[in-house]
């Protein structure tokens, strides 16, 4: 039971960090964020069965939360614009849902 709680708290901590860094800009690549987060947690918590359970629960909670937020809130998509060919600029285009 403790490992499930640790996994949920770990996922909430990751979501807080993503919200601080503008979560809309991470939602366009939610699958990449899921894979990197889950792989990092598996490496960090490796060695015990309890650690692996906590990593899997945290990955599952984060994955479902990001998927739901993307479907409900939308996301910001990076778009490369160029006024002149030698001055490319990265802009964020809003793709909102809900």
N, C-alpha and C positions, 0 to 999 in steps of 0.2 A: 504494500500500500504506500509505503514511503517513497518508493521509486516512481510511482505514478504521480505523486504530488510534486516530487522534484522535477520530473519531466514537464509537468504543466507550468510550474514556476519558471523553468528555464525558457519555455516557449513564450511566456508572457514577458520575460525580460528582453528577449530578442525582439518582440513586437514593439516594446517601448522604445528601443534603440531605433528601429525602423521608422516609427512615428516621428522621432526627433529629427531624423534625416530626410523627412518628406517621403512618406510611404508610397505616395502616388507614383513616384519615379522608380520604385522597386517593383511595383505590381505589374508593370509591362513585361517583366522577366521573372515572373513568380516561380517558374519551374527551375530556373537556374539558382534562384535564392534558396529554394527547397533543397536542391541537391547539395549545394555548398554547405548549408546549415546542417543538414543531416550527416554529411560526411565528416564535417568538423566535430560534431558531437560524438559520433561513433569513435573517432580517434581519441578524443579527450576522455571519454568514459570507458574506453576499452580496458579489459582486464578482469572485470567481474560481471556476473550475470545481472546484478542489480543496476550497474552502470549502463549496460546495453539496453535494458528495459527502459531506463530513464531517457536514454538517447532516442529510442524508437518512439516513445510516447511524445517527447518534445517535438520530434520531426513530424509526427502525425498531427499534433495540435497546430503547429505552425503552418503546415501544408493546407489543412482544412480552413484555417482562418484566412490565409492569404487568398485562397480560391474564393471564399465567400466575400471577402472585401472587394476583390476585383470584379466579381459579378454584380455586387450591390452598388459600389461607389464609382467604379471605373478606374482609369489609370492615366498617367501622363506618358506619352510616347515620344522618344527622341526623333527629331527630324533635322536633317542636315540641309541648311539653306545657304545659298551663296548669292550675294548681291553682285559680286564679281568673282570670276573663277579662281582668283588667287586669295580670296578672303572667305573661306567657308566658315559657317557659324552653326553651332549646335543650338537648336531651340527645342522647347518642350511643347508638344501639342496635346491638349486635353481631350481625352476620350472618356466621356462620362456616361454612366448607365444609371438606371434606377429611377 
